[in-house]
Amino acid sequence: MNVMDLFWIFFMVTAIQPILRQKFLEASRKRLLSIIEKKRNSRVILLVHRQETMSFIGFPVFRYIDINDSEEVLRAIQLTDPDVPIDLILHTPGGLVLASLQIARALALHKGKVTVFVPHYAMSGGTLIALAADEIIMSPYATLGPVDPQLGQYAAASILKVMEQKPIAEIDDQTVILADQAQKAIVQVRQSVLELIGDKMPKEKAEYVSDVLTSGKWTHDYSITVKEARELGLPVNDEIPKEVLYLLHLYPQPVRRQPTVEYVPEPRRLKQKP
């Protein structure tokens, strides 16, 4: 065996290793999903968006809620008997309103109990989906977010602010057109939120929550904590199962050359004094 043979062996192992690792992660996920389903007697669906290294070259893939996601979730719901509970595990920065609303409406129409689990965060479109649930179970430090529409890089509410603060003669045509779209987007999303939560709380409360979440009161990345979600009247508790939290360990971020967080991955318990 010469140096070239060793080189090709090393190259093949390096090329195959990420594929084998990915297959192992997928098998581990399915195994844990089956355990949770048997424990809760439910259909478990994951909607997880992270950067994931898909090849040995190491390019991260950024993901968000899109039409492919909505098609897959709707297919899973269709394969579930109406009376079977659905547990949806969400970990997402958000995504397309159309796709998020399709998922949310399908969950709202499901006859069995719908529970949404939020281990870390479900922002924007993720929050829109969570609003359709009968129960939202978050970890104590998890967050939801506002669902105010975004037009490109601008918040719809901020575009409308321009129309309020400047004379129309000083505003260019493009901004006027954007403002028209922004007004329509806010009304549409507000109506959708009201549709999802209208039967979960009194009418006046539902209208207030719909307005708060869509009006641009907060920046789009504002963190709505468990406490704030409860104050809004959302059906939230923070007793999240350990199995759900562990699932995200099976969705690793791309490996960095220099880790930014390090610790000994073992539980720590307070030692009792003799």
C-alpha positions in Angstrom: 0.0 0.0 0.0 1.5 3.3 -1.1 0.9 6.9 -0.2 -1.7 7.4 -3.0 -3.7 4.4 -1.7 -3.8 5.9 1.8 -4.8 9.2 0.3 -7.8 7.7 -1.5 -8.8 5.7 1.5 -8.7 8.8 3.6 -10.7 10.7 0.9 -13.4 8.0 0.8 -13.8 7.9 4.6 -14.0 11.6 4.8 -16.6 11.7 2.0 -18.8 8.9 3.5 -18.6 9.9 7.2 -21.0 12.8 7.0 -23.5 10.6 5.1 -23.3 7.9 7.7 -23.6 10.5 10.5 -26.7 11.9 8.8 -28.3 8.5 8.5 -27.6 7.8 12.2 -29.2 11.0 13.2 -32.3 10.3 11.1 -32.6 6.8 12.7 -32.2 8.3 16.2 -34.9 10.9 15.5 -37.4 8.3 14.2 -36.7 6.1 17.2 -37.3 8.9 19.7 -40.4 10.1 17.8 -41.9 6.6 18.1 -41.2 6.6 21.9 -43.0 9.9 22.3 -45.9 8.8 20.2 -46.4 5.7 22.2 -46.0 7.6 25.5 -48.6 10.2 24.5 -50.7 8.1 22.2 -50.5 10.8 19.6 -49.2 11.7 16.2 -45.9 13.6 16.6 -44.8 16.0 13.8 -41.6 17.9 13.9 -41.1 21.3 12.2 -37.5 22.1 12.9 -35.4 24.7 11.0 -31.7 24.9 11.8 -28.5 25.2 9.9 -27.5 21.7 9.0 -24.2 20.6 7.3 -25.3 18.4 4.5 -21.9 17.5 3.0 -18.3 17.2 3.9 -17.6 20.5 2.3 -19.5 22.0 5.2 -21.9 24.6 3.6 -24.7 25.4 6.1 -28.3 25.4 4.7 -30.6 28.1 6.1 -34.2 27.1 6.3 -37.6 28.6 7.1 -41.3 27.6 6.8 -42.1 27.2 3.1 -44.7 25.5 0.9 -42.8 22.2 1.0 -43.2 22.2 4.8 -46.9 22.9 4.6 -47.4 20.1 2.1 -45.6 17.6 4.4 -47.4 18.7 7.5 -50.8 18.6 5.8 -50.0 15.1 4.5 -49.1 14.0 8.1 -52.4 15.4 9.3 -54.4 13.7 6.5 -52.8 10.4 7.6 -54.0 10.9 11.1 -57.5 9.9 12.3 -59.6 12.9 13.3 -59.8 11.8 17.0 -56.0 11.1 17.3 -54.2 13.9 19.2 -51.5 15.8 17.3 -48.3 16.9 18.9 -46.4 19.4 16.8 -42.8 20.3 17.9 -41.8 23.7 16.6 -38.3 25.2 16.3 -38.3 27.9 13.7 -37.6 31.6 12.9 -40.8 31.7 10.8 -41.3 31.9 7.1 -44.0 32.4 4.5 -47.4 33.5 5.8 -49.2 31.4 3.2 -47.4 28.2 4.3 -47.8 29.0 8.0 -51.5 29.7 7.7 -52.1 26.5 5.7 -50.6 24.5 8.6 -52.4 26.6 11.3 -55.8 26.2 9.7 -55.3 22.5 9.2 -54.4 22.1 12.9 -57.4 24.2 13.9 -59.8 22.0 12.0 -58.4 18.8 13.5 -60.9 17.2 15.8 -58.5 15.7 18.3 -56.4 17.7 20.7 -53.6 19.7 19.2 -50.5 20.5 21.3 -47.6 22.6 20.1 -44.3 22.2 21.9 -41.7 25.0 21.7 -38.4 23.9 23.1 -36.5 27.1 22.3 -38.3 29.4 19.9 -41.1 29.6 17.4 -41.1 33.1 15.9 -43.3 34.9 13.4 -44.9 32.1 11.2 -44.1 29.6 14.0 -46.1 31.7 16.4 -49.0 31.8 13.9 -49.0 28.0 13.8 -48.8 27.8 17.6 -52.0 30.0 17.9 -54.0 27.2 16.3 -53.1 24.8 19.2 -55.4 23.8 22.1 -52.3 23.9 24.3 -48.9 25.5 23.9 -46.1 23.8 25.9 -42.9 25.9 26.1 -39.7 25.4 28.0 -39.4 28.1 30.8 -36.9 30.1 28.6 -38.6 29.5 25.2 -40.1 32.4 23.2 -42.8 33.2 20.7 -42.9 36.4 18.6 -45.1 38.9 16.9 -46.8 38.0 13.6 -46.8 41.5 12.1 -46.3 41.3 8.3 -43.0 42.1 6.7 -42.7 43.5 3.2 -39.2 42.7 2.1 -36.8 44.2 4.6 -39.3 46.5 6.2 -42.1 46.0 8.7 -45.5 46.8 7.3 -46.3 49.0 10.3 -43.2 51.0 9.8 -44.1 51.7 6.2 -47.5 53.1 7.3 -45.6 55.3 9.8 -44.0 57.1 6.8 -47.5 57.9 5.4 -48.5 59.4 8.8 -45.5 61.5 9.4 -44.7 63.0 5.9 -46.9 65.0 3.5 -48.1 62.9 0.6 -46.3 65.2 -1.9 -42.9 64.3 -0.3 -43.5 60.5 -0.6 -42.4 58.7 -3.7 -44.8 56.4 -5.6 -43.0 53.2 -4.6 -43.5 54.0 -0.9 -47.2 54.8 -1.5 -47.7 51.4 -3.2 -45.8 49.6 -0.4 -48.0 51.4 2.2 -51.1 50.2 0.4 -49.8 46.6 0.4 -48.7 47.0 4.1 -52.3 48.1 5.1 -53.8 45.1 3.4 -51.2 42.7 4.8 -51.9 43.8 8.4 -55.6 43.5 8.0 -55.3 40.1 6.5 -53.0 38.7 9.1 -55.1 40.3 11.9 -58.2 38.6 10.6 -56.3 35.2 10.3 -55.1 35.5 13.9 -58.7 36.3 15.1 -59.9 33.2 13.1 -57.4 31.0 15.0 -58.0 32.3 18.5 -61.6 33.5 18.3 -63.0 30.4 19.9 -60.4 30.2 22.7 -61.1 33.4 24.5 -63.8 36.1 24.8 -64.3 38.2 21.6 -62.9 41.5 23.0 -59.9 39.7 24.4 -59.3 37.9 21.0 -59.5 41.2 19.2 -57.0 42.8 21.6 -54.5 39.9 21.2 -54.9 39.9 17.4 -54.2 43.7 17.3 -51.1 43.4 19.7 -49.5 40.6 17.7 -50.0 42.2 14.2 -49.9 46.0 14.7 -46.1 46.4 14.9 -46.2 47.4 18.6 -42.9 45.4 19.0 -40.1 44.8 16.6 -40.4 41.6 14.7 -37.8 39.8 16.7 -39.4 40.7 20.1 -39.3 37.8 22.5 -42.7 36.9 24.0 -41.9 34.9 27.1 -44.1 32.3 28.8 -45.3 34.9 31.3 -46.2 37.4 28.6 -48.0 34.7 26.5 -50.1 33.8 29.6 -50.9 37.4 30.2 -52.2 37.6 26.6 -54.5 34.7 27.5 -52.8 32.1 25.4 -53.1 28.5 26.6 -49.5 28.1 27.7 -47.7 26.0 30.2 -44.0 25.3 30.8 -44.0 21.6 31.7 -42.2 20.4 28.6 -41.2 16.7 28.4 -37.4 16.0 28.5 -37.8 13.8 25.4 -38.9 16.8 23.4 -35.9 18.9 24.5 -33.6 16.0 23.7 -34.9 15.8 20.2 -33.2 19.1 19.3 -29.8 17.5 20.2 -30.4 15.3 17.1 -30.6 18.4 14.9 -27.0 19.7 15.3 -25.8 23.0 14.0 -22.8 22.9 11.6 -19.5 22.1 13.3 -17.4 25.2 13.8 -13.7 25.2 13.8 -13.6 26.9 17.2 -16.7 26.2 19.4 -18.3 29.2 21.0 -20.0 27.3 23.9 -18.3 24.5 25.8 -19.2 22.5 28.9 -18.9 18.9 30.2 -22.1 17.3 28.9 -23.1 15.6 32.2 -25.9 16.4 34.6 -25.0 18.3 37.7 -26.8 17.7 41.0 -26.4 19.6 44.3 -24.4 17.4 46.7 -26.1 16.8 50.0 -24.0 17.8 53.0 -23.3 14.8 55.4 
